[in-house]
Amino acid sequence: MDIQLKRGLLDVCVLAAIKNEDSYGYKIIKDLGPCVELSESTLYTILKRLETAGMLTVRSAEHGGRLRKYYHITKAGLSRIEEFKTEWREVMSIYRFVMEEDTRNDQA
């Protein structure tokens, strides 16, 4: 898969994982587990990039005697998810065209 496409998909997956409630690194990895495998280093790179882009904010809170970073999606992050949905419709349209072309060639 194209690295830029995968990067964009992972960004949106992380945003979607925190869309409904604030979350922290380990839980985000666990929540994304059924659809994508992420290492901690990859996740934290994504989280830093999204924070820098203003798509999420970070707060620290004590949990079990340690500080834990919690991530919160911003309006810009929610907007990015909506943009992705629109873009994905176009991608799916292209995919269907390519698949139909394969089917037509197989029948010829």
All heavy atoms as an XYZ file, in Angstrom:
876
protein
N       0.851     -1.177      0.000
C       0.000      0.000      0.000
C       0.896      1.239      0.000
O       1.929      1.264      0.647
C      -0.899     -0.002      1.239
C      -1.763      1.227      1.359
S      -2.799      1.319      2.831
C      -3.961      0.037      2.502
N       0.476      2.245     -0.723
C       1.198      3.508     -0.766
C       1.355      4.066      0.646
O       0.389      4.130      1.409
C       0.420      4.494     -1.648
C       1.079      5.853     -1.699
O       2.115      5.982     -2.370
O       0.540      6.779     -1.048
N       2.575      4.462      0.999
C       2.875      4.906      2.366
C       2.082      6.147      2.767
O       1.629      6.261      3.906
C       4.395      5.113      2.563
C       4.732      5.277      4.042
C       4.908      6.298      1.772
C       4.591      4.026      4.838
N       1.875      7.073      1.839
C       1.117      8.288      2.163
C      -0.359      7.957      2.406
O      -0.994      8.514      3.299
C       1.246      9.334      1.053
C       2.646      9.901      0.918
C       3.086     10.712      2.139
O       2.513     10.670      3.213
N       4.153     11.460      1.968
N      -0.889      7.043      1.605
C      -2.276      6.623      1.797
C      -2.425      5.934      3.150
O      -3.349      6.232      3.911
C      -2.718      5.691      0.670
C      -4.116      5.093      0.782
C      -5.181      6.186      0.829
C      -4.371      4.137     -0.369
N      -1.496      5.033      3.454
C      -1.559      4.326      4.735
C      -1.441      5.307      5.898
O      -2.170      5.194      6.885
C      -0.460      3.274      4.810
C      -0.576      2.396      6.024
C       0.391      1.242      5.968
C       0.162      0.329      7.155
N       0.996     -0.862      7.094
N      -0.564      6.284      5.776
C      -0.390      7.289      6.833
C      -1.703      8.033      7.086
O      -2.124      8.213      8.222
C       0.711      8.268      6.435
C       0.964      9.358      7.415
C       2.078     10.241      6.920
N       2.151     11.458      7.697
C       2.979     12.440      7.444
N       3.824     12.353      6.451
N       2.959     13.510      8.186
N      -2.361      8.446      6.008
C      -3.632      9.144      6.146
C      -4.713      8.271      6.758
O      -5.506      8.730      7.584
N      -4.731      7.005      6.377
C      -5.711      6.073      6.937
C      -5.473      5.870      8.429
O      -6.423      5.853      9.218
C      -5.645      4.727      6.217
C      -6.121      4.712      4.766
C      -5.826      3.360      4.133
C      -7.590      5.056      4.671
N      -4.220      5.722      8.813
C      -3.909      5.520     10.233
C      -4.272      6.752     11.055
O      -4.799      6.629     12.159
C      -2.432      5.166     10.412
C      -2.013      3.807      9.877
C      -0.502      3.626     10.016
C      -2.758      2.678     10.563
N      -4.013      7.931     10.518
C      -4.380      9.163     11.221
C      -5.881      9.181     11.518
O      -6.308      9.463     12.641
C      -4.011     10.399     10.404
C      -2.518     10.698     10.376
O      -1.732      9.932     10.982
O      -2.136     11.697      9.734
N      -6.684      8.857     10.509
C      -8.139      8.884     10.676
C      -8.589      7.775     11.625
O      -9.502      7.977     12.434
C      -8.859      8.813      9.315
C     -10.354      8.680      9.498
C      -8.552     10.048      8.493
N      -7.945      6.615     11.573
C      -8.281      5.529     12.509
C      -8.058      5.974     13.949
O      -8.894      5.723     14.823
C      -7.437      4.293     12.220
S      -7.958      3.345     10.792
N      -6.939      6.639     14.206
C      -6.650      7.109     15.565
C      -7.674      8.151     15.985
O      -8.193      8.103     17.106
C      -5.203      7.646     15.669
C      -4.974      8.361     16.987
C      -4.204      6.497     15.488
N      -7.999      9.073     15.105
C      -9.022     10.075     15.433
C     -10.360      9.405     15.739
O     -11.036      9.771     16.698
C      -9.182     11.079     14.285
C      -8.026     12.045     14.076
C      -8.187     12.802     12.760
C      -7.888     13.003     15.249
N     -10.727      8.412     14.946
C     -11.991      7.710     15.169
C     -11.989      6.975     16.508
O     -13.029      6.878     17.168
C     -12.267      6.740     14.023
N     -10.826      6.477     16.913
C     -10.728      5.743     18.183
C     -10.986      6.639     19.386
O     -11.405      6.161     20.436
C      -9.356      5.081     18.301
N     -10.744      7.938     19.234
C     -10.966      8.853     20.366
C     -12.151      9.787     20.122
O     -12.378     10.717     20.897
C      -9.697      9.665     20.707
C      -9.293     10.577     19.559
C      -8.564      8.750     21.109
C      -8.158     11.525     19.900
N     -12.900      9.505     19.084
C     -14.011     10.385     18.719
C     -15.050     10.506     19.830
O     -15.532     11.595     20.124
C     -14.678      9.871     17.438
C     -15.834     10.711     16.978
C     -16.438     10.151     15.712
C     -17.675     10.953     15.325
N     -18.329     10.385     14.145
N     -15.416      9.394     20.459
C     -16.503      9.407     21.429
C     -16.069      9.609     22.875
O     -16.901      9.931     23.717
C     -17.313      8.116     21.312
C     -18.004      8.025     19.969
O     -18.496      9.010     19.441
N     -18.003      6.844     19.385
N     -14.795      9.377     23.146
C     -14.309      9.600     24.505
C     -12.797      9.760     24.493
O     -12.107      9.204     23.646
C     -14.702      8.454     25.437
C     -14.062      7.120     25.100
C     -14.448      6.011     26.059
O     -14.905      6.309     27.174
O     -14.289      4.846     25.680
N     -12.289     10.532     25.435
C     -10.853     10.690     25.568
C     -10.228      9.324     25.821
O     -10.848      8.443     26.416
C     -10.514     11.624     26.732
C     -10.977     13.053     26.482
O     -11.523     13.327     25.393
O     -10.787     13.887     27.376
N      -9.001      9.155     25.361
C      -8.360      7.862     25.524
C      -6.855      8.049     25.682
O      -6.330      9.145     25.542
C      -8.664      6.967     24.320
O      -8.315      5.625     24.598
N      -6.169      6.955     25.967
C      -4.718      6.965     26.168
C      -4.089      5.906     25.273
O      -4.785      5.052     24.694
C      -4.383      6.730     27.642
C      -4.996      5.482     28.218
C      -4.294      4.285     28.244
C      -6.298      5.497     28.725
C      -4.876      3.137     28.760
C      -6.876      4.359     29.250
C      -6.158      3.171     29.256
O      -6.730      2.037     29.765
N      -2.784      5.976     25.128
C      -2.060      5.162     24.161
C      -2.401      3.688     24.141
O      -2.777      3.140     23.097
N      -2.243      3.010     25.266
C      -2.472      1.564     25.300
C      -3.899      1.214     24.879
O      -4.131      0.270     24.120
C      -2.184      0.999     26.691
C      -2.488     -0.474     26.800
C      -1.627     -1.421     26.252
C      -3.646     -0.918     27.428
C      -1.910     -2.774     26.322
C      -3.945     -2.272     27.506
C      -3.072     -3.195     26.957
O      -3.359     -4.536     27.029
N      -4.870      1.998     25.338
C      -6.272      1.728     24.998
C      -6.530      1.973     23.510
O      -7.278      1.225     22.875
C      -7.213      2.578     25.843
C      -8.692      2.254     25.610
C      -9.579      2.935     26.609
C     -11.028      2.574     26.492
N     -11.581      2.440     25.159
N      -5.899      2.982     22.945
C      -6.064      3.245     21.511
C      -5.544      2.060     20.707
O      -6.208      1.579     19.789
C      -5.353      4.561     21.102
C      -6.026      5.759     21.765
C      -5.349      4.710     19.575
C      -5.251      7.061     21.640
N      -4.364      1.558     21.071
C      -3.802      0.395     20.379
C      -4.750     -0.794     20.501
O      -5.022     -1.496     19.518
C      -2.402      0.057     20.926
C      -1.398      1.125     20.496
C      -1.947     -1.329     20.455
C      -0.023      0.993     21.124
N      -5.273     -1.010     21.693
C      -6.200     -2.122     21.932
C      -7.480     -1.944     21.118
O      -7.977     -2.891     20.502
C      -6.516     -2.199     23.419
C      -7.355     -3.371     23.810
C      -7.556     -3.393     25.320
C      -8.629     -4.386     25.691
N      -8.997     -4.310     27.096
N      -8.028     -0.734     21.106
C      -9.268     -0.470     20.369
C      -9.095     -0.646     18.859
O     -10.020     -1.075     18.166
C      -9.788      0.940     20.663
C     -10.319      1.088     22.085
O     -10.559      0.056     22.757
O     -10.478      2.244     22.532
N      -7.920     -0.309     18.343
C      -7.668     -0.433     16.908
C      -7.268     -1.849     16.503
O      -7.267     -2.180     15.315
C      -6.576      0.545     16.471
C      -6.941      2.021     16.516
C      -5.745      2.874     16.126
C      -8.122      2.316     15.621
N      -6.945     -2.674     17.476
C      -6.464     -4.028     17.220
C      -7.257     -4.844     16.213
O      -6.663     -5.499     15.355
N      -8.594     -4.813     16.261
C      -9.358     -5.616     15.295
C      -9.186     -5.186     13.837
O      -9.401     -5.983     12.932
C     -10.812     -5.423     15.736
C     -10.727     -5.045     17.181
C      -9.444     -4.254     17.310
N      -8.788     -3.932     13.591
C      -8.691     -3.490     12.190
C      -7.265     -3.183     11.737
O      -6.974     -3.265     10.553
C      -9.597     -2.288     11.937
S      -9.064     -0.772     12.713
N      -6.381     -2.845     12.663
C      -5.012     -2.486     12.259
C      -4.061     -2.745     13.423
O      -4.406     -2.519     14.584
C      -4.935     -1.014     11.794
C      -5.218     -0.048     12.912
C      -3.612     -0.705     11.152
N      -2.880     -3.218     13.078
C      -1.862     -3.445     14.097
C      -0.928     -2.242     14.130
O      -0.376     -1.852     13.101
C      -1.065     -4.706     13.764
C      -0.101     -5.095     14.843
C       0.600     -6.405     14.540
O      -0.058     -7.303     13.990
O       1.791     -6.501     14.848
N      -0.787     -1.647     15.312
C       0.075     -0.477     15.490
C       1.071     -0.738     16.609
O       0.691     -1.252     17.663
C      -0.753      0.740     15.912
C      -1.454      1.588     14.890
C      -2.184      2.735     15.570
C      -0.515      2.122     13.861
N       2.298     -0.334     16.386
C       3.274     -0.386     17.472
C       3.127      0.890     18.296
O       2.556      1.882     17.830
C       4.695     -0.482     16.913
O       5.037      0.720     16.238
N       3.646      0.866     19.499
C       3.594      2.067     20.336
C       4.326      3.215     19.666
O       3.838      4.351     19.674
C       4.198      1.788     21.709
C       3.305      1.001     22.618
C       3.884      0.874     24.019
O       4.432      1.873     24.541
O       3.797     -0.225     24.583
N       5.488      2.942     19.090
C       6.264      4.027     18.477
C       5.510      4.649     17.306
O       5.524      5.869     17.135
C       7.641      3.536     18.033
O       7.524      2.506     17.080
N       4.837      3.825     16.515
C       4.039      4.359     15.405
C       2.881      5.180     15.933
O       2.613      6.283     15.450
C       3.515      3.212     14.512
O       4.635      2.502     13.977
C       2.647      3.739     13.386
N       2.189      4.669     16.948
C       1.054      5.396     17.513
C       1.483      6.758     18.050
O       0.849      7.768     17.752
C       0.371      4.605     18.628
C      -0.740      5.382     19.350
C      -1.887      5.712     18.405
C      -1.219      4.631     20.563
N       2.553      6.801     18.823
C       2.943      8.076     19.426
C       3.423      9.075     18.387
O       3.240     10.281     18.559
C       3.936      7.850     20.565
C       3.234      7.248     21.759
C       3.421      5.922     22.128
C       2.303      7.998     22.480
C       2.730      5.364     23.197
C       1.596      7.450     23.547
C       1.828      6.137     23.899
O       1.122      5.593     24.953
N       3.979      8.590     17.287
C       4.332      9.487     16.177
C       3.061     10.089     15.579
O       3.003     11.291     15.304
C       5.121      8.716     15.097
O       6.328      8.214     15.673
C       5.454      9.602     13.913
N       2.051      9.255     15.391
C       0.766      9.726     14.854
C       0.119     10.722     15.811
O      -0.343     11.788     15.396
C      -0.187      8.536     14.589
C       0.350      7.676     13.455
C      -1.609      9.024     14.285
C      -0.339      6.330     13.311
N       0.094     10.389     17.098
C      -0.525     11.283     18.089
C       0.169     12.639     18.116
O      -0.495     13.684     18.177
C      -0.496     10.634     19.473
C      -1.435      9.438     19.654
C      -1.115      8.709     20.951
C      -2.891      9.865     19.614
N       1.488     12.648     18.038
C       2.232     13.921     18.040
C       1.894     14.728     16.781
O       1.682     15.937     16.845
C       3.732     13.652     18.127
C       4.541     14.903     18.298
C       4.216     15.573     19.603
C       5.047     16.820     19.796
N       4.554     17.647     20.902
N       1.824     14.039     15.630
C       1.495     14.721     14.374
C       0.081     15.322     14.442
O      -0.143     16.463     14.038
C       1.610     13.730     13.207
C       1.319     14.330     11.871
C       1.631     13.429     10.681
N       0.986     12.125     10.722
C       1.626     10.963     10.850
N       2.951     10.942     10.977
N       0.958      9.817     10.846
N      -0.872     14.565     14.976
C      -2.247     15.063     15.093
C      -2.351     16.217     16.081
O      -3.101     17.167     15.866
C      -3.182     13.919     15.495
C      -3.361     12.807     14.458
C      -4.150     11.645     15.047
C      -4.032     13.341     13.203
N      -1.574     16.155     17.154
C      -1.557     17.260     18.119
C      -0.989     18.518     17.471
O      -1.568     19.607     17.595
C      -0.736     16.873     19.346
C      -0.668     17.986     20.380
C       0.263     17.667     21.545
O       1.012     16.677     21.482
O       0.241     18.444     22.514
N       0.111     18.376     16.759
C       0.737     19.520     16.081
C      -0.209     20.143     15.060
O      -0.239     21.358     14.890
C       2.053     19.069     15.397
O       2.935     18.564     16.401
C       2.718     20.215     14.669
N      -1.014     19.293     14.413
C      -1.971     19.773     13.407
C      -3.241     20.342     14.031
O      -4.136     20.804     13.321
C      -2.332     18.630     12.456
N      -3.345     20.307     15.358
C      -4.520     20.860     16.033
C      -5.737     19.960     15.994
O      -6.851     20.408     16.252
N      -5.534     18.671     15.690
C      -6.667     17.754     15.593
C      -6.967     17.046     16.906
O      -8.015     16.414     17.039
C      -6.424     16.729     14.486
C      -6.401     17.371     13.121
S      -6.305     16.143     11.841
C      -5.638     17.115     10.512
N      -6.073     17.164     17.850
C      -6.333     16.643     19.189
C      -5.555     17.446     20.210
O      -4.609     18.156     19.877
C      -6.030     15.139     19.299
C      -4.641     14.624     18.957
C      -3.680     14.797     20.119
C      -4.736     13.148     18.632
N      -6.009     17.350     21.440
C      -5.308     17.981     22.561
C      -4.922     16.876     23.535
O      -5.468     15.769     23.502
C      -6.181     19.026     23.273
O      -7.385     18.395     23.735
C      -6.527     20.187     22.351
N      -3.978     17.213     24.399
C      -3.463     16.232     25.350
C      -3.540     16.814     26.748
O      -3.269     18.004     26.962
C      -1.985     15.896     25.041
C      -1.469     14.820     25.983
C      -1.817     15.472     23.601
N      -3.942     15.971     27.695
C      -3.900     16.362     29.101
C      -3.316     15.197     29.877
O      -3.437     14.037     29.473
C      -5.288     16.718     29.625
C      -6.250     15.558     29.713
C      -7.600     15.939     30.334
N      -8.565     14.867     30.162
C      -8.669     13.806     30.950
N      -7.868     13.687     31.996
N      -9.559     12.867     30.709
N      -2.668     15.501     30.973
C      -2.117     14.459     31.834
C      -2.973     14.333     33.077
O      -3.451     15.334     33.620
C      -0.683     14.795     32.232
O       0.153     14.784     31.094
N      -3.164     13.107     33.516
C      -3.925     12.836     34.733
C      -3.265     11.657     35.442
O      -2.723     10.749     34.800
C      -5.377     12.518     34.409
N      -3.344     11.675     36.747
C      -2.754     10.591     37.521
C      -3.649      9.358     37.447
O      -4.872      9.433     37.542
C      -2.569     11.014     38.975
C      -1.761      9.997     39.758
C      -1.431     10.457     41.160
O      -1.267     11.678     41.357
O      -1.347      9.590     42.038
N      -3.005      8.229     37.243
C      -3.711      6.948     37.205
C      -2.779      5.899     37.819
O      -1.693      5.662     37.311
C      -4.071      6.551     35.771
C      -4.744      5.220     35.683
N      -6.075      5.068     35.953
C      -4.269      3.994     35.383
C      -6.390      3.793     35.805
N      -5.299      3.122     35.470
N      -3.207      5.306     38.909
C      -2.385      4.289     39.565
C      -1.040      4.802     40.026
O      -0.048      4.077     39.971
N      -1.008      6.044     40.459
C       0.236      6.626     40.945
C       1.175      7.127     39.858
O       2.270      7.594     40.144
N       0.738      7.034     38.595
C       1.565      7.506     37.476
C       0.765      8.490     36.643
O      -0.461      8.457     36.639
C       1.966      6.328     36.583
C       2.835      5.316     37.301
C       3.175      4.128     36.429
N       3.581      4.525     35.097
C       3.684      3.689     34.082
N       3.409      2.426     34.237
N       4.063      4.112     32.898
N       1.492      9.349     35.930
C       0.819     10.266     35.013
C       0.517      9.540     33.710
O       1.359      8.821     33.170
C       1.686     11.489     34.721
C       1.709     12.560     35.802
C       2.586     13.723     35.352
C       0.316     13.059     36.114
N      -0.686      9.708     33.229
C      -1.101      9.118     31.955
C      -1.579     10.257     31.064
O      -2.296     11.148     31.510
C      -2.227      8.127     32.196
C      -2.784      7.521     30.922
C      -3.951      6.610     31.206
N      -3.468      5.304     31.669
C      -4.252      4.362     32.148
N      -5.555      4.578     32.260
N      -3.759      3.205     32.521
N      -1.183     10.222     29.790
C      -1.636     11.219     28.827
C      -2.949     10.764     28.208
O      -3.058      9.651     27.710
C      -0.607     11.413     27.716
C       0.627     12.156     28.145
C       1.528     12.400     26.951
C       2.729     13.212     27.351
N       3.588     13.509     26.188
N      -3.922     11.661     28.251
C      -5.219     11.409     27.632
C      -5.356     12.331     26.422
O      -5.027     13.513     26.479
C      -6.362     11.686     28.612
C      -6.479     10.624     29.674
C      -5.749     10.703     30.850
C      -7.320      9.530     29.493
C      -5.840      9.725     31.831
C      -7.424      8.538     30.460
C      -6.688      8.646     31.624
O      -6.787      7.666     32.582
N      -5.874     11.771     25.356
C      -6.018     12.492     24.094
C      -7.491     12.788     23.849
O      -8.349     11.936     24.048
C      -5.420     11.670     22.951
C      -3.945     11.431     23.173
C      -3.499     10.319     23.881
C      -3.004     12.343     22.719
C      -2.148     10.122     24.124
C      -1.649     12.152     22.960
C      -1.240     11.031     23.659
O       0.097     10.847     23.898
N      -7.757     14.026     23.401
C      -9.117     14.505     23.156
C      -9.188     15.058     21.736
O      -8.348     15.875     21.340
C      -9.453     15.611     24.175
C     -10.779     16.244     23.947
N     -11.959     15.674     24.361
C     -11.118     17.404     23.319
C     -12.968     16.463     24.012
N     -12.486     17.510     23.376
N     -10.194     14.636     20.992
C     -10.347     15.111     19.619
C     -10.897     16.538     19.622
O     -11.717     16.898     20.461
C     -11.244     14.148     18.807
C     -11.125     14.424     17.302
C     -12.685     14.204     19.293
C     -11.701     13.334     16.432
N     -10.424     17.355     18.704
C     -10.876     18.741     18.572
C     -11.866     18.840     17.406
O     -12.093     17.865     16.683
C      -9.693     19.682     18.289
O      -9.125     19.325     17.022
C      -8.635     19.606     19.387
N     -12.409     20.037     17.212
C     -13.298     20.263     16.067
C     -12.566     19.983     14.759
O     -13.148     19.434     13.826
C     -13.841     21.692     16.079
C     -14.898     21.918     17.126
C     -15.447     23.329     17.056
C     -16.475     23.538     18.162
N     -17.057     24.881     18.100
N     -11.288     20.354     14.703
C     -10.499     20.087     13.492
C     -10.362     18.585     13.257
O     -10.418     18.114     12.113
C      -9.118     20.728     13.595
N     -10.212     17.817     14.311
C     -10.135     16.362     14.191
C     -11.448     15.764     13.712
O     -11.469     14.873     12.851
N     -12.545     16.261     14.260
C     -13.868     15.797     13.812
C     -14.097     16.152     12.348
O     -14.639     15.347     11.582
C     -14.963     16.405     14.691
C     -15.001     15.920     16.138
C     -15.964     16.772     16.958
C     -15.371     14.448     16.212
N     -13.660     17.340     11.960
C     -13.783     17.757     10.560
C     -12.963     16.848      9.650
O     -13.396     16.507      8.543
C     -13.323     19.201     10.376
O     -14.199     20.085     11.021
N     -11.778     16.445     10.123
C     -10.931     15.559      9.320
C     -11.622     14.217      9.079
O     -11.547     13.664      7.977
C      -9.572     15.347      9.996
C      -8.681     14.388      9.252
C      -8.315     14.925      7.848
N      -7.756     13.874      7.037
C      -8.315     13.391      5.906
N      -9.435     13.894      5.434
N      -7.737     12.421      5.246
N     -12.310     13.703     10.087
C     -13.049     12.451      9.913
C     -14.125     12.621      8.846
O     -14.302     11.767      7.974
C     -13.659     11.969     11.246
C     -12.552     11.522     12.201
C     -14.663     10.839     11.010
C     -13.029     11.203     13.611
N     -14.853     13.734      8.891
C     -15.904     13.981      7.899
C     -15.311     14.139      6.497
O     -15.867     13.633      5.517
C     -16.739     15.199      8.288
C     -17.578     14.974      9.537
C     -18.441     13.720      9.462
O     -19.141     13.521      8.440
O     -18.404     12.920     10.419
N     -14.176     14.831      6.393
C     -13.498     14.968      5.096
C     -13.105     13.595      4.569
O     -13.252     13.308      3.376
C     -12.235     15.819      5.236
C     -12.483     17.284      5.460
C     -11.197     18.022      5.832
O     -10.089     17.438      5.720
O     -11.301     19.188      6.244
N     -12.590     12.753      5.456
C     -12.191     11.405      5.072
C     -13.375     10.629      4.501
O     -13.250      9.940      3.488
C     -11.605     10.654      6.271
C     -11.421      9.187      6.017
C     -10.326      8.736      5.303
C     -12.348      8.266      6.463
C     -10.155      7.383      5.042
C     -12.193      6.915      6.215
C     -11.090      6.472      5.504
N     -14.524     10.738      5.134
C     -15.708     10.014      4.648
C     -16.057     10.441      3.227
O     -16.390      9.608      2.384
C     -16.897     10.250      5.582
C     -16.742      9.577      6.930
C     -17.909      9.937      7.828
C     -17.787      9.366      9.206
N     -18.904      9.776     10.076
N     -15.972     11.721      2.959
C     -16.246     12.230      1.615
C     -15.196     11.732      0.632
O     -15.531     11.260     -0.462
C     -16.278     13.775      1.622
O     -17.299     14.207      2.516
C     -16.527     14.329      0.233
N     -13.928     11.820      1.014
C     -12.841     11.355      0.151
C     -12.969      9.860     -0.110
O     -12.708      9.393     -1.217
C     -11.486     11.647      0.795
C     -11.164     13.116      0.891
C     -10.011     13.412      1.839
O      -9.488     12.471      2.495
O      -9.625     14.591      1.937
N     -13.359      9.106      0.898
C     -13.430      7.659      0.758
C     -14.507      7.237     -0.236
O     -14.352      6.255     -0.941
C     -13.649      6.993      2.109
C     -13.322      5.540      2.012
C     -14.194      4.493      2.039
C     -12.029      4.970      1.822
N     -13.520      3.308      1.885
C     -12.184      3.576      1.747
C     -10.747      5.516      1.706
C     -11.107      2.709      1.566
C      -9.683      4.650      1.523
C      -9.869      3.269      1.451
N     -15.587      8.003     -0.331
C     -16.613      7.707     -1.332
C     -16.003      7.757     -2.733
O     -16.294      6.915     -3.583
C     -17.782      8.681     -1.208
C     -18.657      8.420     -0.009
C     -19.876      9.360      0.033
N     -20.404      9.366      1.365
C     -20.190     10.338      2.268
N     -19.497     11.408      1.952
N     -20.702     10.246      3.475
N     -15.135      8.740     -2.958
C     -14.462      8.857     -4.260
C     -13.508      7.677     -4.481
O     -13.465      7.102     -5.572
C     -13.704     10.182     -4.349
C     -13.039     10.399     -5.682
C     -12.325     11.738     -5.779
O     -12.431     12.568     -4.863
O     -11.637     11.928     -6.793
N     -12.773      7.290     -3.452
C     -11.866      6.150     -3.555
C     -12.653      4.881     -3.892
O     -12.253      4.084     -4.745
C     -11.053      5.964     -2.256
C     -10.298      4.639     -2.248
C     -10.086      7.125     -2.058
N     -13.785      4.698     -3.228
C     -14.607      3.512     -3.484
C     -15.174      3.529     -4.902
O     -15.296      2.485     -5.539
C     -15.735      3.400     -2.455
C     -15.237      3.036     -1.069
S     -14.212      1.542     -1.030
C     -15.365      0.313     -1.603
N     -15.485      4.683     -5.415
C     -15.967      4.801     -6.783
C     -14.863      4.370     -7.756
O     -15.116      3.633     -8.722
C     -16.399      6.239     -7.063
O     -16.798      6.389     -8.389
N     -13.655      4.795     -7.511
C     -12.513      4.395     -8.339
C     -12.297      2.887     -8.227
O     -12.078      2.202     -9.231
C     -11.245      5.175     -7.933
C     -11.417      6.660     -8.267
C     -10.001      4.602     -8.608
C     -10.382      7.568     -7.637
N     -12.380      2.368     -7.025
C     -12.211      0.932     -6.805
C     -13.248      0.134     -7.606
O     -12.908     -0.841     -8.282
C     -12.339      0.619     -5.309
C     -12.384     -0.858     -5.005
C     -11.221     -1.609     -4.969
C     -13.601     -1.499     -4.762
C     -11.267     -2.969     -4.710
C     -13.651     -2.855     -4.504
C     -12.482     -3.590     -4.478
O     -12.531     -4.928     -4.222
N     -14.501      0.549     -7.534
C     -15.547     -0.154     -8.272
C     -15.284     -0.113     -9.782
O     -15.461     -1.107    -10.486
C     -16.924      0.428     -7.945
C     -17.448     -0.025     -6.586
C     -18.894      0.395     -6.358
N     -19.069      1.836     -6.276
C     -18.886      2.554     -5.167
N     -18.539      1.975     -4.050
N     -19.077      3.864     -5.186
N     -14.819      1.027    -10.285
C     -14.500      1.150    -11.701
C     -13.394      0.166    -12.083
O     -13.499     -0.546    -13.084
C     -14.070      2.585    -12.041
C     -13.610      2.738    -13.455
C     -14.522      2.834    -14.491
C     -12.256      2.768    -13.750
C     -14.092      2.955    -15.801
C     -11.821      2.886    -15.059
C     -12.739      2.979    -16.091
N     -12.352      0.107    -11.282
C     -11.232     -0.793    -11.561
C     -11.693     -2.248    -11.522
O     -11.350     -3.054    -12.401
C     -10.063     -0.557    -10.572
C      -9.007     -1.647    -10.686
C      -9.452      0.821    -10.797
N     -12.503     -2.589    -10.538
C     -12.980     -3.963    -10.411
C     -13.912     -4.335    -11.564
O     -13.848     -5.442    -12.082
C     -13.680     -4.177     -9.068
C     -12.733     -4.049     -7.877
S     -11.268     -5.105     -7.983
C     -12.023     -6.714     -7.785
N     -14.737     -3.401    -11.992
C     -15.622     -3.664    -13.135
C     -14.814     -3.867    -14.407
O     -15.127     -4.729    -15.216
C     -16.612     -2.514    -13.310
C     -17.686     -2.478    -12.264
C     -18.538     -1.217    -12.322
O     -18.408     -0.432    -13.296
O     -19.322     -1.004    -11.393
N     -13.749     -3.108    -14.542
C     -12.872     -3.253    -15.708
C     -12.243     -4.645    -15.713
O     -12.172     -5.299    -16.750
C     -11.790     -2.158    -15.691
C     -10.890     -2.159    -16.892
C     -11.604     -1.811    -18.204
O     -12.655     -1.130    -18.152
O     -11.115     -2.215    -19.260
N     -11.816     -5.113    -14.540
C     -11.262     -6.470    -14.437
C     -12.307     -7.512    -14.828
O     -12.009     -8.462    -15.534
C     -10.765     -6.749    -13.021
C      -9.464     -6.049    -12.695
O      -8.821     -5.489    -13.624
O      -9.071     -6.045    -11.513
N     -13.540     -7.318    -14.379
C     -14.616     -8.258    -14.680
C     -14.893     -8.280    -16.170
O     -15.062     -9.340    -16.777
C     -15.894     -7.886    -13.896
O     -15.582     -7.883    -12.495
C     -17.013     -8.859    -14.174
N     -14.936     -7.103    -16.790
C     -15.176     -7.028    -18.245
C     -14.058     -7.741    -19.025
O     -14.319     -8.451    -19.973
C     -15.308     -5.573    -18.697
C     -16.634     -4.942    -18.343
C     -16.824     -3.600    -19.047
N     -15.850     -2.600    -18.620
C     -16.029     -1.771    -17.576
N     -17.132     -1.833    -16.867
N     -15.105     -0.886    -17.283
N     -12.822     -7.561    -18.587
C     -11.699     -8.204    -19.267
C     -11.722     -9.717    -19.085
O     -11.336    -10.459    -19.968
C     -10.368     -7.633    -18.789
C     -10.134     -6.231    -19.299
O     -10.689     -5.826    -20.319
N      -9.299     -5.476    -18.605
N     -12.144    -10.174    -17.913
C     -12.213    -11.614    -17.651
C     -13.283    -12.279    -18.506
O     -13.158    -13.446    -18.876
C     -12.512    -11.894    -16.170
C     -11.320    -11.575    -15.278
O     -10.201    -11.442    -15.804
O     -11.513    -11.484    -14.038
N     -14.358    -11.543    -18.825
C     -15.454    -12.097    -19.611
C     -15.148    -12.083    -21.107
O     -15.794    -12.775    -21.876
C     -16.751    -11.339    -19.332
C     -17.240    -11.539    -17.923
C     -18.433    -10.642    -17.592
O     -18.812     -9.784    -18.373
N     -19.006    -10.869    -16.409
N     -14.192    -11.301    -21.527
C     -13.872    -11.176    -22.971
C     -13.090    -12.364    -23.494
O     -12.589    -13.177    -22.913
C     -13.073     -9.898    -23.220
